[in-house]
Amino acid sequence: MSNMTGQFSETKNATKEIQVICDQVSVKHKVEKYPEFIAVKYREQIVAGQNFIIKVHVGGVNYIHLSVFQALPCDGGQVVLRGVQEHKTEDDPLVPF
């Protein structure tokens, strides 16, 4: 089911495509200081591109949340890290920030 433009989707299990976005952010923005960097859940918002809130497992019981924007392919498809929230748990909800 697709969500309406401007609203964040329900929380979904991460896909290979979401992991690719995380990998791009990890390398570009030097957030690779973690022993693991595995996308587990995400929410998306369709705008002139897409906003994502992504829960990333970074080792042990530790998680971070990423706020990421991906431009439309016609605009270059660039992935931009907008924010990071550290010290999250597996159970913390994905809330836009």
SULZISUL-V751974 format. One record per residue. N is the residue number from 1. PSI is psi in radians with two decimals (* if undefined). OMEGA is omega in degrees with one decimal (NA if undefined). NEAR is the number of other C-alpha atoms within 12 Angstrom. Layout:
n: {N	N}
psi: {PSI	PSI}
omega: {OMEGA	OMEGA}
near: {NEAR	NEAR}
This chain:
n: {1	2	3	4	5	6	7	8	9	10	11	12	13	14	15	16	17	18	19	20	21	22	23	24	25	26	27	28	29	30	31	32	33	34	35	36	37	38	39	40	41	42	43	44	45	46	47	48	49	50	51	52	53	54	55	56	57	58	59	60	61	62	63	64	65	66	67	68	69	70	71	72	73	74	75	76	77	78	79	80	81	82	83	84	85	86	87	88	89	90	91	92	93	94	95	96	97}
psi: {2.26	2.63	2.77	2.60	2.33	-0.30	2.52	2.50	3.00	2.91	2.32	2.78	2.45	2.59	3.04	-0.65	-0.67	-0.69	-0.68	-0.74	-0.77	-0.73	-0.70	-0.76	-0.75	-0.83	-0.82	-0.64	0.21	0.67	0.44	0.34	-0.06	2.61	-0.47	2.79	1.30	2.05	2.31	-0.62	2.77	2.83	2.61	2.68	2.19	2.11	-2.51	1.18	-2.67	2.41	2.47	2.48	2.09	2.25	2.18	2.21	2.17	0.28	2.48	-2.23	0.30	2.41	2.73	2.79	2.35	2.43	2.06	2.46	2.35	2.11	2.78	2.63	-0.65	-0.29	0.25	-0.26	0.31	2.47	2.21	2.19	2.14	-0.37	2.78	2.32	2.08	3.07	0.76	2.84	2.98	-0.55	-0.15	2.29	2.67	1.89	2.27	2.45	*}
omega: {-179.9	-179.8	-179.7	177.8	176.4	-179.8	174.4	177.6	168.5	177.8	-177.9	172.6	-178.8	179.7	175.3	-179.7	178.0	177.1	177.9	177.5	178.4	179.4	178.0	179.5	-178.0	-178.2	-174.0	-172.4	173.0	174.9	-177.9	-178.9	-175.6	179.8	176.4	178.2	-171.8	176.5	-179.8	-179.7	176.1	169.4	-180.0	177.7	179.6	176.9	170.7	-168.9	178.3	169.5	177.5	165.1	-172.6	173.9	-177.3	175.0	-175.4	176.2	179.0	178.1	-173.0	178.7	169.5	173.4	177.9	169.0	-172.1	172.7	173.9	179.5	175.6	177.1	179.8	176.5	177.0	177.1	-176.6	176.9	-176.4	174.6	-179.1	179.5	178.1	171.6	-179.1	176.5	176.5	178.1	178.4	-174.8	179.4	-179.9	175.1	-177.6	178.4	178.1	NA}
near: {6	13	16	13	15	16	17	25	26	21	23	21	22	24	18	15	19	33	25	19	36	43	27	24	31	28	18	15	20	15	25	21	12	19	16	21	32	33	34	31	34	37	35	35	28	21	18	16	23	30	34	45	40	51	42	44	32	28	20	17	16	23	31	37	39	45	32	35	31	32	21	17	12	10	12	11	16	20	30	28	30	20	21	27	26	20	20	24	21	22	19	21	22	31	24	27	19}
